[in-house]
Structure formats: structure tokens, C-alpha cells
Amino acid sequence: PPGFPYTDRFLKLFNRYWSQWRRRFPLLKFDLKLNTHKNAANAVSGYKVLLQAKPANQKEVVAKGSGRNWKVALRKSLSRLTRQLKKQ
């Protein structure tokens, strides 16, 4: 989202998983969305991460993660996506 102060850290954490996925799972399509939830005082109260991946010759996989901390939301969604990719 615009004004997200932790973009560098977010991408660094994501790139660790991405390097593993490139070797193990050939992906045709990948989409990552980060949404913030704001309370009445317009302060960020939570984060939601949505990951969509389309492996070669397989069905599309979707994983969601949410939490008050962006790291928790990202790690939840990354681990869920990894688990689903291993099953296929």
C-alpha cells in the first residue's frame, strides 16, 4: 500500500521464500497483495496478505494470512502457500 514504511523488510523476507520456490516449483503466474486495515482513528490496526500462484500443469493455489503485525501475516500466508505447493 502507499506509504507502507517497511517495504524493504517485506521484500527481503519474501525474497527468501521466492528463491526456494523458483528452484522447487516452476510457477507460471504469481500475485501478492498486501492490504491494511485501519481503525476509526485512521491508524493501521491489521494487515492481510493474499498470495496466488499458478504452478506449471497444476491448479491455481491461493493462500491468505492476516494479523496485527505485517510479519505474522506474511509468514502465515507464505507457509500456507508452501504447504499447498508441496501437496500438488
C-alpha positions in Angstrom: 0.0 0.0 0.0 1.1 3.6 -0.5 3.1 4.9 2.4 4.0 1.4 3.8 7.2 2.1 5.8 8.5 -1.5 5.8 8.7 -2.2 2.1 12.4 -3.1 2.2 12.0 -5.6 5.1 8.9 -7.0 3.5 10.6 -7.7 0.2 13.7 -9.1 2.0 11.6 -11.7 3.9 9.6 -12.5 0.8 12.7 -13.0 -1.4 13.9 -15.7 0.9 10.9 -17.8 0.1 10.9 -16.8 -3.5 14.4 -18.2 -4.1 13.3 -21.6 -2.7 10.2 -21.6 -4.8 12.0 -20.9 -8.1 14.1 -23.9 -7.7 11.4 -26.4 -6.4 8.2 -25.2 -8.1 8.2 -23.7 -11.6 5.5 -21.0 -11.4 3.7 -19.6 -14.4 2.0 -16.8 -12.5 2.4 -15.3 -9.1 0.4 -12.5 -7.4 1.0 -10.9 -4.0 -1.4 -8.4 -2.4 -0.9 -6.6 1.0 -3.9 -4.8 2.4 -4.0 -2.7 5.6 -7.0 -2.3 7.9 -7.5 1.0 9.7 -9.5 1.8 12.8 -11.7 4.8 13.4 -8.6 7.0 14.3 -7.2 6.1 10.9 -4.3 4.2 12.4 -3.3 0.8 11.0 -4.8 -2.0 13.1 -4.1 -5.0 11.0 -2.7 -6.5 7.8 -3.9 -9.0 5.3 -1.7 -10.8 2.8 -3.1 -12.7 -0.2 -0.9 -14.9 -2.4 -1.9 -16.6 -5.6 0.4 -18.9 -7.5 -0.1 -20.9 -10.7 2.3 -23.8 -10.9 3.0 -25.4 -14.3 0.4 -28.1 -15.2 -1.5 -27.7 -11.9 -4.4 -25.8 -10.4 -4.0 -22.3 -9.1 -3.2 -22.1 -5.3 -4.4 -19.3 -3.0 -3.2 -18.6 0.5 -4.3 -15.9 2.9 -2.8 -14.7 6.1 -3.8 -11.9 8.5 -2.6 -10.4 11.7 -1.8 -7.2 13.6 1.8 -7.4 12.5 2.8 -7.5 8.9 5.5 -10.1 9.5 2.9 -12.5 11.1 0.5 -12.1 8.2 3.2 -12.6 5.6 4.7 -15.7 7.3 1.3 -17.3 7.7 0.4 -16.8 4.0 3.9 -18.0 2.9 3.8 -21.1 5.0 0.3 -21.9 3.8 1.3 -21.5 0.2 4.4 -23.6 0.6 2.4 -26.4 2.2 -0.2 -26.3 -0.7 2.5 -26.4 -3.3 4.2 -29.4 -1.7 0.9 -31.3 -1.8 0.5 -30.9 -5.5 
